[in-house]
Amino acid sequence: MSVPHAIAGDIALEAPRRTPLAVFAWVSRLGSDRYRLRMHWSDRTRVWTLSIRTLADDPIVDGVQCVTGVDLLGDVVADGRPPGQLWIEDTTRREADPGRSSFRSTHRLLYRSTEVAAAATSEDVVR
């Protein structure tokens, strides 16, 4: 199975600044609404997790593991779920999952709107 890479129309979601912290949070627009995103690095499991809440602090997803090339919202069934897809891209194209210092260097969190997803070719589909 091929792993998708960014295409025209995808949006890279960046933490506010390069940070050595194990937890960082920011607000981003996904579709027409703004959401609170929080990423956390676990030293025990050695993975990043992502949590998303509405601006009113209602939980949408909590602690989903950040795996390269997989739609992180794919299994989410919740009120307020952002439209479209979120996934991690390994910009080195080695398709490795992100490590402790990967974000803003070799990995990035991408958002693909439902309109862009509908126009994606089969090799660019996020699963």
Phi, psi and omega in degrees: 000133178278152179259132183290154174234164183302141175233170179305131181102341176289150182239125176279127179259116184249143170298158185304331180201164174295130186219139175274002184292154177275350178224131171216151185219150178200170177252134180220153175272127175235110188072229182263358182243161177256144183226156173267121177250141179222130177243141183225131175265130177257117176293329182292310183265348179060044177223155170270145171235155182238135173235144180229136177226157173287169176295337176278005177074022174278130182289139175247312176215142183226115172074033176286134182291133181276100181249135182297132172079008182246138177292111183290343177259000187305321182260006184278122174236098183208148173300136179084004179303131177298144174288158176090201187228149173235134176205166180260132175248134172268106185290348176277350181065021173274348178065028176279151174287154184293139175263185185306319183246024185283325186292138184071013171230297181243349181229153175212152176269126183243146174244132177237119180294163179297327179293316179292320179300322180294331182267356183291144174284167184300328180284345180256005183287133175271126184261000000 
